[in-house]
Amino acid sequence: MDVENDPWVKHARARLASSLREPPRNKLDQKLSKTIAKEDTSTHRGLRDFLTAASAICVDIGPWAADCTLRR
């Protein structure tokens, strides 16, 4: 997954590019770096939730159901 395509990252990078004052710029830059390093963007969380759900379906119902879920 290319984290640069994440909507939050795009928004944060746009805000960072338009920020002229140093203190807010540094704080935003640190938050962006920390979020990317921790893989804590909304897209990352969504993918983790999807994987958790597919794994639970695989255990509860079977691989065929998980496969069907993944193909949707």
C-alpha positions in Angstrom: 0.0 0.0 0.0 1.3 3.4 -0.9 0.7 5.6 2.2 1.0 8.7 0.0 -2.4 7.9 -1.4 -4.0 7.9 2.0 -6.5 10.9 2.3 -5.2 12.0 5.7 -1.6 11.9 4.5 -2.5 14.0 1.4 -4.3 16.5 3.6 -1.5 16.7 6.1 1.1 17.2 3.4 -1.0 20.0 1.8 -1.3 21.7 5.1 2.4 21.3 5.7 3.2 22.8 2.3 1.0 25.8 3.0 2.2 26.4 6.6 4.5 29.4 6.8 5.1 29.6 10.6 7.8 27.4 12.0 6.2 26.1 15.3 2.9 24.8 13.8 4.9 23.5 10.8 7.2 21.5 13.0 4.4 20.1 15.1 2.4 19.0 12.0 5.6 17.5 10.5 6.2 15.5 13.7 2.6 14.3 13.8 2.7 13.2 10.1 6.0 11.4 10.6 4.7 9.6 13.7 1.5 8.6 12.1 3.2 7.2 9.0 5.8 5.3 11.2 3.1 3.8 13.4 1.0 2.9 10.3 -2.0 4.7 12.1 -3.7 6.3 9.1 -7.4 5.7 8.5 -6.5 3.5 5.6 -4.2 1.4 7.7 -6.8 1.0 10.4 -9.4 0.0 7.9 -7.2 -2.6 6.4 -6.4 -4.0 9.8 -10.1 -4.2 10.7 -10.8 -5.9 7.4 -8.1 -8.5 8.0 -9.4 -9.1 11.5 -12.9 -9.7 10.2 -11.7 -12.0 7.4 -9.7 -14.0 9.9 -12.6 -14.3 12.2 -14.9 -15.5 9.3 -12.2 -18.0 8.3 -12.1 -19.5 11.9 -15.9 -19.4 12.5 -17.3 -20.4 9.1 -14.4 -21.6 7.0 -11.9 -20.6 4.4 -14.5 -20.6 1.6 -16.5 -17.8 3.5 -13.4 -15.7 4.1 -12.4 -16.1 0.4 -15.9 -15.0 -0.6 -15.6 -12.0 1.7 -12.2 -11.0 0.2 -13.5 -11.2 -3.3 -16.3 -8.6 -2.7 
